[in-house]
Amino acid sequence: LRQQINSKLEYQKAFEIACKIEGYPRQTSVHAAGVVISDQDLTNYIPLKYGDEIPLTQYDAHGVEASGLLKMDFLGLRNLTFVQKMQELLAETEGIHLKIEEIDLEDKETLALFASGNTKGIFQFEQPGAIRLLKRVQPVCYEDVVATTSLNRPGASDYINNFVARKHGQEEVTVLDPVLEDILAPTYGIMLYQEQVMQVAQRFAGFSLGKADILRRAMGKKDASAMHEMRASFIQGSLEAGHTVEKAEQVFDVMEKFAGYGFNRSHAYAYSALAFQLAYFKTHYPAIFYQVMLNSSNSDYLIDALEAGFEVASLSINTIPYHDKIANKAIYLGLKSIKGVS
């Protein structure tokens, strides 16, 4: 390549120009869910431009935050619509007005569904990898579901074996230091959540909550420069708290390794709550669950419904519904199932 560049003057000039613009933004785009919130006109803080329907910031996410503005990601999930439709259908057909916020998150039958891996149609737990993980973890409480949600991430695979073995008493539960016992005991001595990193930094090295959050961000972004500074600060704080350099380095190394797979516990908790709501309907009101799911995509859930004991009923041209319906374990596929009919 170097020989090719040096072969002609215009190639050399083109290469020099390319080097100067390397790393600059190539194009503009719009974040799928990012919203900037301010108590004043945004033009007091940042430049805007016209979008197709709404104004857009000319700063990226980092520039927006550096300006002191609040950036939120509002993700739209169709699973929320599924839960709402199940509530409405349950009220309409059985007169039961179920409030999802009152669902018992320790419901044993629902937890047994998770442990069985019968989670087709359950948010976060439909894929084969998640199903295998559930069968290994065997959740017996809601916290187990939250932990499984966090473990079901690409970077966490190295710790799944340890977590499962410790949960089932096949491996001794060890904690980095006795002072961290209450922080790491709920996850069997394994650092699983980002919040645990912050708690460890506070407890072990005397970090403030704000400084611990900076450490969490540096780890999440794998910022080598920031991590180097944080390591020195962590060790110094640990020494002042009465710990040895060796122990401080050991704890920091574990925290640093955690950066490759750590998940936000509050995020996992919310995801697990939605998954539990769907699983609750599938466990206690399967006809309601499958009717809603079949109408969302019957090709994906019909086989699962048949395996659950439902049967496809024959129809009369005079009574065929438009939407799929379930009554007395019988599935009545609607006209919408016919390609080209709308």
C-alpha positions as CSV (number, residue, x, y, z in Angstrom):
1,L,0.0,0.0,0.0
2,R,2.8,2.4,0.9
3,Q,4.5,1.7,-2.5
4,Q,1.2,2.4,-4.3
5,I,0.8,5.7,-2.4
6,N,4.3,6.8,-3.2
7,S,4.0,5.9,-6.9
8,K,2.1,9.1,-7.8
9,L,2.0,12.6,-6.4
10,E,-1.9,12.7,-6.5
11,Y,-2.0,9.5,-4.5
12,Q,0.3,11.1,-1.8
13,K,-1.9,14.2,-1.7
14,A,-5.1,12.1,-1.4
15,F,-3.5,10.1,1.4
16,E,-2.5,13.2,3.3
17,I,-6.0,14.6,3.0
18,A,-7.5,11.3,4.1
19,C,-5.3,11.2,7.2
20,K,-6.4,14.7,8.1
21,I,-10.1,13.9,8.0
22,E,-9.8,10.5,9.6
23,G,-11.8,10.2,12.7
24,Y,-14.2,13.0,11.9
25,P,-18.0,12.3,11.6
26,R,-18.9,10.8,8.3
27,Q,-22.5,11.7,8.3
28,T,-25.4,12.7,10.6
29,S,-28.0,10.3,12.0
30,V,-30.8,10.3,14.5
31,H,-30.7,8.2,17.7
32,A,-33.5,5.7,17.8
33,A,-34.7,6.6,21.2
34,G,-32.7,9.5,22.6
35,V,-34.6,12.5,24.0
36,V,-33.0,15.7,25.5
37,I,-34.8,17.3,28.4
38,S,-34.3,20.9,29.6
39,D,-36.2,23.4,31.8
40,Q,-35.4,26.1,29.3
41,D,-35.3,26.6,25.5
42,L,-32.7,24.2,24.2
43,T,-31.2,26.9,21.9
44,N,-29.9,28.5,25.1
45,Y,-27.5,25.6,25.4
46,I,-27.0,23.8,22.1
47,P,-27.5,24.3,18.4
48,L,-30.5,22.6,16.8
49,K,-31.5,21.7,13.3
50,Y,-34.8,20.8,11.6
51,G,-35.7,17.1,11.4
52,D,-38.5,15.5,9.4
53,E,-41.0,16.1,12.3
54,I,-39.2,17.4,15.3
55,P,-36.1,19.5,16.0
56,L,-32.8,17.6,16.4
57,T,-29.6,18.5,18.3
58,Q,-26.5,19.1,16.3
59,Y,-24.5,17.6,19.2
60,D,-24.0,13.9,19.7
61,A,-24.9,12.3,23.0
62,H,-21.5,13.2,24.6
63,G,-21.8,16.8,23.6
64,V,-25.3,17.0,25.0
65,E,-24.3,15.6,28.4
66,A,-21.2,17.8,28.4
67,S,-23.5,20.8,28.0
68,G,-25.3,19.8,31.3
69,L,-28.5,18.6,29.7
70,L,-30.4,15.5,30.6
71,K,-30.4,12.8,27.9
72,M,-32.9,9.9,28.2
73,D,-33.4,6.9,26.1
74,F,-37.1,6.0,25.8
75,L,-37.3,2.5,24.3
76,G,-40.5,1.3,22.8
77,L,-41.3,-2.3,23.4
78,R,-44.3,-4.1,21.8
79,N,-44.3,-6.5,24.8
80,L,-45.8,-3.7,26.9
81,T,-48.7,-3.6,24.4
82,F,-49.0,-7.4,24.7
83,V,-49.4,-7.1,28.5
84,Q,-52.0,-4.4,28.1
85,K,-54.0,-6.4,25.6
86,M,-53.9,-9.4,27.9
87,Q,-55.3,-7.3,30.7
88,E,-58.1,-6.0,28.5
89,L,-59.0,-9.4,27.1
90,L,-59.0,-11.0,30.6
91,A,-61.4,-8.2,31.8
92,E,-63.6,-8.6,28.8
93,T,-63.9,-12.4,28.7
94,E,-63.6,-13.4,32.4
95,G,-64.4,-10.2,34.3
96,I,-61.1,-10.2,36.0
97,H,-59.4,-6.8,36.3
98,L,-55.8,-7.8,37.0
99,K,-53.5,-5.0,38.0
100,I,-50.0,-6.0,36.8
101,E,-48.3,-4.0,39.6
102,E,-50.0,-6.3,42.1
103,I,-48.7,-9.5,40.5
104,D,-46.8,-11.6,43.1
105,L,-43.2,-11.6,41.8
106,E,-42.5,-14.7,44.0
107,D,-45.4,-16.7,42.5
108,K,-44.1,-20.3,42.6
109,E,-46.0,-21.5,39.5
110,T,-44.6,-18.7,37.4
111,L,-41.1,-19.3,38.7
112,A,-41.6,-23.0,37.8
113,L,-42.4,-21.9,34.2
114,F,-39.1,-20.1,34.0
115,A,-37.2,-23.0,35.5
116,S,-38.8,-25.3,32.9
117,G,-37.6,-23.2,30.0
118,N,-41.1,-23.0,28.6
119,T,-40.6,-19.3,27.7
120,K,-41.6,-18.9,24.1
121,G,-43.3,-15.5,24.0
122,I,-41.6,-14.3,27.2
123,F,-39.5,-11.1,26.8
124,Q,-35.8,-11.6,27.0
125,F,-36.1,-15.4,27.4
126,E,-37.3,-16.7,24.0
127,Q,-34.0,-17.5,22.4
128,P,-32.4,-21.0,22.8
129,G,-29.4,-19.6,24.8
130,A,-31.7,-18.0,27.3
131,I,-33.8,-21.1,27.6
132,R,-30.7,-23.2,28.3
133,L,-29.5,-20.7,30.9
134,L,-32.9,-20.8,32.7
135,K,-32.8,-24.6,32.9
136,R,-29.3,-24.4,34.4
137,V,-30.0,-21.6,36.9
138,Q,-33.5,-23.0,37.9
139,P,-34.9,-19.8,39.3
140,V,-36.7,-20.2,42.7
141,C,-37.2,-16.5,43.4
142,Y,-37.5,-13.3,41.5
143,E,-33.9,-12.3,42.2
144,D,-32.8,-15.4,40.3
145,V,-34.8,-14.2,37.3
146,V,-33.1,-10.8,37.5
147,A,-29.7,-12.5,37.8
148,T,-30.4,-14.7,34.8
149,T,-31.4,-11.6,32.8
150,S,-28.0,-10.1,33.6
151,L,-26.1,-13.4,32.8
152,N,-27.8,-13.7,29.5
153,R,-25.3,-11.2,27.9
154,P,-22.4,-12.0,25.5
155,G,-19.7,-11.0,27.9
156,A,-21.0,-12.9,30.9
157,S,-20.5,-16.4,29.6
158,D,-17.2,-16.9,31.5
159,Y,-19.1,-16.5,34.8
160,I,-22.2,-18.6,34.1
161,N,-20.6,-21.8,35.2
162,N,-19.4,-20.3,38.5
163,F,-22.7,-18.7,39.2
164,V,-24.7,-21.9,38.5
165,A,-22.3,-24.1,40.5
166,R,-22.4,-21.8,43.5
167,K,-26.1,-21.4,43.4
168,H,-26.6,-25.2,43.5
169,G,-23.9,-25.7,46.2
170,Q,-21.5,-27.4,43.8
171,E,-18.8,-24.8,44.4
172,E,-17.8,-22.9,47.5
173,V,-19.0,-19.3,47.6
174,T,-16.0,-17.0,48.2
175,V,-16.0,-13.3,48.5
176,L,-13.1,-11.0,47.6
177,D,-12.9,-9.5,51.2
178,P,-15.1,-9.9,54.3
179,V,-15.9,-6.2,54.2
180,L,-17.7,-6.9,50.8
181,E,-19.8,-9.8,52.1
182,D,-23.2,-8.1,52.1
183,I,-22.6,-6.6,48.7
184,L,-21.6,-9.8,46.8
185,A,-23.4,-12.4,48.8
186,P,-26.7,-12.1,46.9
187,T,-24.9,-13.0,43.7
188,Y,-22.8,-15.8,45.3
189,G,-19.7,-13.7,45.5
190,I,-19.7,-12.9,41.8
191,M,-19.7,-9.2,40.7
192,L,-22.7,-9.2,38.4
193,Y,-24.2,-5.7,38.4
194,Q,-22.7,-2.3,37.7
195,E,-24.2,-1.1,41.0
196,Q,-22.1,-3.6,42.8
197,V,-18.9,-2.1,41.3
198,M,-20.0,1.3,42.7
199,Q,-20.8,-0.2,46.1
200,V,-17.4,-1.9,46.2
201,A,-15.6,1.3,45.3
202,Q,-17.4,3.2,48.0
203,R,-17.0,0.5,50.7
204,F,-13.4,-0.6,49.9
205,A,-11.7,2.6,48.8
206,G,-13.9,5.3,50.3
207,F,-15.1,6.7,46.9
208,S,-18.0,9.1,46.9
209,L,-21.1,8.0,45.0
210,G,-20.3,10.4,42.2
211,K,-16.7,9.2,41.9
212,A,-17.9,5.6,41.9
213,D,-20.2,6.4,39.0
214,I,-17.3,7.9,37.1
215,L,-15.4,4.6,37.6
216,R,-18.4,2.7,36.4
217,R,-18.6,4.8,33.3
218,A,-14.9,4.4,32.6
219,M,-15.1,0.7,32.9
220,G,-18.2,0.5,30.7
221,K,-16.5,2.5,28.0
222,K,-13.1,0.8,28.5
223,D,-11.4,4.2,28.7
224,A,-7.8,3.1,29.3
225,S,-6.6,6.6,30.4
226,A,-9.4,7.1,32.8
227,M,-9.0,3.6,34.2
228,H,-5.3,4.2,34.8
229,E,-6.1,7.3,36.9
230,M,-8.9,5.5,38.7
231,R,-6.7,2.5,39.6
232,A,-4.2,4.8,41.3
233,S,-7.0,6.6,43.1
234,F,-8.6,3.3,44.1
235,I,-5.4,1.9,45.5
236,Q,-4.7,5.1,47.4
237,G,-8.2,5.1,48.9
238,S,-7.9,1.5,49.8
239,L,-4.6,2.1,51.7
240,E,-6.2,4.9,53.6
241,A,-9.1,2.5,54.5
242,G,-6.5,0.1,55.9
243,H,-6.2,-2.4,53.1
244,T,-3.0,-3.7,51.5
245,V,-1.8,-2.8,48.1
246,E,-2.0,-6.4,47.0
247,K,-5.6,-6.7,48.1
248,A,-6.5,-3.4,46.5
249,E,-5.0,-4.4,43.2
250,Q,-6.8,-7.8,43.4
251,V,-10.2,-6.1,43.9
252,F,-9.6,-3.6,41.2
253,D,-8.5,-6.3,38.7
254,V,-11.8,-8.1,39.4
255,M,-13.8,-4.9,38.9
256,E,-11.9,-4.1,35.7
257,K,-12.6,-7.6,34.3
258,F,-16.2,-7.1,35.2
259,A,-16.4,-4.2,32.8
260,G,-16.6,-6.7,29.9
261,Y,-19.9,-8.2,31.0
262,G,-21.5,-6.1,33.8
263,F,-25.1,-5.2,33.4
264,N,-27.1,-2.5,35.1
265,R,-29.2,-4.1,37.9
266,S,-32.0,-1.5,37.7
267,H,-32.3,-2.2,34.0
268,A,-32.3,-6.0,34.6
269,Y,-34.9,-5.6,37.3
270,A,-37.3,-3.7,34.9
271,Y,-36.7,-6.1,32.1
272,S,-37.4,-9.0,34.4
273,A,-40.6,-7.4,35.7
274,L,-42.0,-7.3,32.1
275,A,-40.8,-10.9,31.5
276,F,-42.5,-12.0,34.8
277,Q,-45.8,-10.3,33.8
278,L,-45.9,-12.2,30.5
279,A,-44.9,-15.4,32.2
280,Y,-47.6,-14.9,34.8
281,F,-50.3,-14.7,32.0
282,K,-48.8,-17.8,30.3
283,T,-48.9,-19.7,33.5
284,H,-52.3,-18.7,34.9
285,Y,-54.3,-17.5,31.8
286,P,-52.8,-19.5,28.9
287,A,-55.8,-19.0,26.6
288,I,-55.5,-15.2,27.1
289,F,-51.7,-15.3,26.6
290,Y,-51.9,-17.3,23.4
291,Q,-54.8,-15.4,21.8
292,V,-52.8,-12.2,22.1
293,M,-49.5,-13.7,21.0
294,L,-51.1,-15.5,18.0
295,N,-52.6,-12.2,16.8
296,S,-49.2,-10.6,17.0
297,S,-47.6,-13.4,14.9
298,N,-49.4,-16.7,14.7
299,S,-46.5,-18.4,12.8
300,D,-44.2,-17.9,15.8
301,Y,-46.6,-19.1,18.5
302,L,-49.0,-21.6,17.0
303,I,-46.7,-24.6,17.5
304,D,-46.1,-23.5,21.1
305,A,-49.8,-23.3,21.7
306,L,-50.4,-26.8,20.2
307,E,-47.7,-28.2,22.5
308,A,-49.5,-26.6,25.4
309,G,-52.6,-28.6,24.6
310,F,-54.6,-26.3,22.4
311,E,-56.1,-27.6,19.1
312,V,-56.9,-25.8,15.9
313,A,-60.6,-25.9,15.3
314,S,-62.4,-26.3,12.0
315,L,-64.3,-23.2,10.9
316,S,-67.4,-22.3,9.0
317,I,-67.2,-19.7,6.3
318,N,-70.2,-18.0,8.0
319,T,-68.6,-17.8,11.5
320,I,-64.9,-17.3,10.8
321,P,-63.5,-14.3,12.8
322,Y,-61.0,-11.8,11.5
323,H,-58.6,-12.1,14.4
324,D,-57.5,-15.4,16.0
325,K,-59.6,-16.5,18.9
326,I,-59.3,-19.2,21.6
327,A,-62.3,-20.8,23.4
328,N,-62.3,-24.0,25.4
329,K,-58.8,-25.0,24.3
330,A,-59.8,-24.5,20.7
331,I,-57.9,-22.1,18.4
332,Y,-60.0,-20.4,15.8
333,L,-57.6,-19.0,13.2
334,G,-59.0,-15.8,11.8
335,L,-59.1,-14.4,8.2
336,K,-56.0,-12.3,8.9
337,S,-54.0,-15.6,8.8
338,I,-54.7,-15.9,5.1
339,K,-52.0,-14.2,3.1
340,G,-53.4,-11.2,1.1
341,V,-56.4,-10.7,3.3
342,S,-56.4,-7.5,5.3
